[in-house]
Each structure stands twice: as C-alpha cells, then as structure tokens.
Amino acid sequence: MSTTTNTPNSTPNSTPKPDTEKLQKVLARAGMGSRREMETAIAGGRVKVNNQLAKLGDRVGMRDKVSFDDRPVSLRAEDDVPRRVIMYNKPEGELCTRKDPEGRRTVFERLPRLKGERWIAIGRLDINTSGLLLFTTDGELANRLMHPSTQVEREYAVRVMGEVKREQIVAMVEGVMLEDGPARFSDVQEFGGEGINTWFHVVILEGRNREVRRLWESQGLTVSRLKRVRYGNIFIDKRAKAGEWIELTQDEVDDLAGLAELESRKVPALTPDEKNRWSRDKQKRRPVQAMRKPTEKPRRR
C-alpha cells in the first residue's frame, strides 16, 4: 500500500511520493462519490488497498489495487475521467441522498443511469428547498466547486413571511454569528410580493446546512419558500422543469471548470446505447407540477 504512514521507510514528516494521491481523491475521481462520502466510507471500513483495510490518510498510486465494498475499483488518471454535468430541477420533498431508510424519494432516483460511473452532487439542498442542483462525473470538479475557498456564488429566491426592515437586511449583509460560525449574504434584492409574504433574491458564497434559512431566522423572520436559481454561472431555466434534468453544454461545463480553476476538457458524446438509455430514463420519470412565481426568475448579470 502506498501510504505516508504504513510504509517502513516513511516517517510522519516525510514528503509523499509525487506518484501517489490521497485515497479519497482517487476514489472520487473513479466516480464512487464525493470526497466527503469517500472519507466516510474509508472510516467505515468499506475500502481496502492491496487487500488491507484502508484508513484516512492513506495514499495510493495507479498500480495499487483498491476495492470498495469488496468490489475492485478501476483507478484512472485525472485526464481520463469523463467530465459530464447535468442540471436537475429539484422539487420540494426529495432528499439529497442516494438511499433513504424511510423509503422517501431521493434526487438520484430521477437521474440518468451511468455505466461504470456515478453521479456526484455538487452541493446539497434540504428536503424543503427546491431548484437548481448540479451533478457531475468528475469528482475533482465537484470538490473544487463545493470547497469554501473557491467562493462560488449560490443565488436563491426566498419568500419571507413578515415585515422585513432595512436594518435586518443590513445585518445579514454585514454578517451575523450562527451556532456554527459567522455567516452573511453578499447581496440581497427585494422582488416584491403580496400580503405578509415578500420575495427576495439572496446570494451566498458557501453551502452550510440550512444557512439561508438560518440567516433569516437570526432576524426573527420565517422563510416560507426557498428555491435555488443559480450556482456559479449556471442559471436554472425552462429547459428543466421540476423533477427533470438536462445535460449542460460544452460551454457551460467549461465555465464551471474555469470557476474551479481546472483545464477545459471535452464533454464526451453519448454513445447510441447511452442515448437510448437516457431517453428511456426520461420517459419513465413521473412529471412533477412546477410551482413557479414571476419573482423566481433569476437575475442575469
């Protein structure tokens, strides 16, 4: 096993060999899931390297034999990983998990099937939040776009119940302290509304759990509806109705790669078998009634 801790000639301060990489990164690139998911899998004893149980901190090279749940994993160099990205319009009531013990619907159930790969979610939305979700086959792209250091903008349409005062908006832009640290909106724009409900568009630069809702709650206000309308430079649009997905174009994928500071890579064309399978998958998906308001139209910048 190529690791910085298990090999006889290595020490805790030794420099890793240039031909080895962190195990969770290699697994993510092989399409097994996100880096965070792979870290959990390694800690849970689901990964072996050269027939030995792996642990967090292990590094591997392309000649190592890696298995996940006792099934061999085909390791690939970074340039060999197909970079596909799809946009999914998530309805409320779906979970951002691969399987739910309670049998509730998950976002992965509606996605097109892949052969030898897995869709990796770029960020998450909670069960009561709808809108734009991106999925990719490129684990490195997903990891960079989700990492806080990349500072990728996420824009949401928010319906807020109650009177919203200017000082409350100023406080959320300047920053408030939540239970897991400081948080702020980089932009807040009012879009009007009816009665006690007002629509806003807000922009945030990270993806912590329920962060948008918690920021409004910090001001004593309740979010009655929340929909993500933009991730980075990708806007949700009518190409994907609620519960539907579409594959992003080469230009759109290149724009995301640019945000992640990755080189452009050609999006592979679908094989005839994939075209047929993806078409069948779309036809099998039950349509979902979209709940759309004029105020939810994303702002072009």
Secondary structure as the mmCIF struct_conf table of DSSP 4:
data_model
#
loop_
_struct_conf.conf_type_id
_struct_conf.id
_struct_conf.beg_label_comp_id
_struct_conf.beg_label_asym_id
_struct_conf.beg_label_seq_id
_struct_conf.end_label_comp_id
_struct_conf.end_label_asym_id
_struct_conf.end_label_seq_id
STRN STRN1 THR A 3 THR A 3
BEND BEND1 THR A 4 THR A 7
TURN_TY1_P TURN_TY1_P1 PRO A 8 ASN A 9
TURN_TY1_P TURN_TY1_P2 PRO A 12 ASN A 13
HELX_LH_PP_P HELX_LH_PP_P1 SER A 14 LYS A 17
TURN_TY1_P TURN_TY1_P3 PRO A 18 ASP A 19
STRN STRN2 GLU A 21 LYS A 22
HELX_RH_AL_P HELX_RH_AL_P1 LEU A 23 ARG A 29
TURN_TY1_P TURN_TY1_P4 ALA A 30 GLY A 31
BEND BEND2 MET A 32 MET A 32
HELX_RH_AL_P HELX_RH_AL_P2 ARG A 35 ALA A 43
TURN_TY1_P TURN_TY1_P5 GLY A 44 GLY A 45
STRN STRN3 VAL A 47 VAL A 49
TURN_TY1_P TURN_TY1_P6 ASN A 50 ASN A 51
STRN STRN4 GLN A 52 LEU A 53
TURN_TY1_P TURN_TY1_P7 LEU A 56 GLY A 57
STRN STRN5 ASP A 58 ASP A 58
STRN STRN6 ARG A 59 VAL A 60
TURN_TY1_P TURN_TY1_P8 MET A 62 ARG A 63
BEND BEND3 ASP A 64 ASP A 64
STRN STRN7 VAL A 66 PHE A 68
TURN_TY1_P TURN_TY1_P9 ASP A 69 ASP A 70
STRN STRN8 ARG A 71 VAL A 73
HELX_RH_3T_P HELX_RH_3T_P1 GLU A 78 ASP A 80
BEND BEND4 VAL A 81 VAL A 81
STRN STRN9 VAL A 85 LYS A 90
HELX_LH_PP_P HELX_LH_PP_P2 PRO A 91 PRO A 91
TURN_TY1_P TURN_TY1_P10 GLU A 92 GLY A 93
STRN STRN10 LEU A 95 LEU A 95
BEND BEND5 CYS A 96 ARG A 98
TURN_TY1_P TURN_TY1_P11 PRO A 101 GLU A 102
STRN STRN11 THR A 106 THR A 106
HELX_RH_3T_P HELX_RH_3T_P2 VAL A 107 ARG A 110
BEND BEND6 LEU A 111 LEU A 111
HELX_LH_PP_P HELX_LH_PP_P3 PRO A 112 ARG A 113
BEND BEND7 LYS A 115 GLY A 116
STRN STRN12 ILE A 120 ILE A 122
BEND BEND8 GLY A 123 GLY A 123
TURN_TY1_P TURN_TY1_P12 ILE A 127 ASN A 128
STRN STRN13 SER A 130 THR A 136
BEND BEND9 THR A 137 THR A 137
HELX_RH_AL_P HELX_RH_AL_P3 GLY A 139 MET A 146
BEND BEND10 HIS A 147 HIS A 147
HELX_RH_3T_P HELX_RH_3T_P3 PRO A 148 THR A 150
STRN STRN14 ARG A 154 MET A 161
BEND BEND11 GLY A 162 GLY A 162
HELX_LH_PP_P HELX_LH_PP_P4 GLU A 163 LYS A 165
HELX_RH_AL_P HELX_RH_AL_P4 ARG A 166 GLU A 174
STRN STRN15 VAL A 176 LEU A 178
TURN_TY1_P TURN_TY1_P13 GLU A 179 ASP A 180
STRN STRN16 GLY A 181 ALA A 183
BEND BEND12 SER A 186 SER A 186
STRN STRN17 ASP A 187 GLU A 194
TURN_TY1_P TURN_TY1_P14 GLY A 195 ILE A 196
STRN STRN18 ASN A 197 ILE A 204
BEND BEND13 LEU A 205 LEU A 205
TURN_TY1_P TURN_TY1_P15 ASN A 209 ARG A 210
HELX_RH_AL_P HELX_RH_AL_P5 GLU A 211 GLU A 217
TURN_TY1_P TURN_TY1_P16 SER A 218 GLY A 220
STRN STRN19 THR A 222 TYR A 231
TURN_TY1_P TURN_TY1_P17 GLY A 232 ASN A 233
STRN STRN20 ILE A 234 PHE A 235
TURN_TY1_P TURN_TY1_P18 LYS A 238 ARG A 239
BEND BEND14 ALA A 240 ALA A 240
TURN_TY1_P TURN_TY1_P19 ALA A 242 GLY A 243
STRN STRN21 TRP A 245 GLU A 247
HELX_LH_PP_P HELX_LH_PP_P5 LEU A 248 THR A 249
HELX_RH_AL_P HELX_RH_AL_P6 GLN A 250 LEU A 259
TURN_TY1_P TURN_TY1_P20 ALA A 260 GLU A 261
HELX_LH_PP_P HELX_LH_PP_P6 LYS A 266 THR A 271
HELX_RH_AL_P HELX_RH_AL_P7 PRO A 272 LYS A 284
BEND BEND15 ARG A 285 ARG A 285
HELX_LH_PP_P HELX_LH_PP_P7 ARG A 286 PRO A 287
HELX_RH_3T_P HELX_RH_3T_P4 PRO A 294 GLU A 296
BEND BEND16 LYS A 297 LYS A 297
HELX_LH_PP_P HELX_LH_PP_P8 PRO A 298 ARG A 300
#
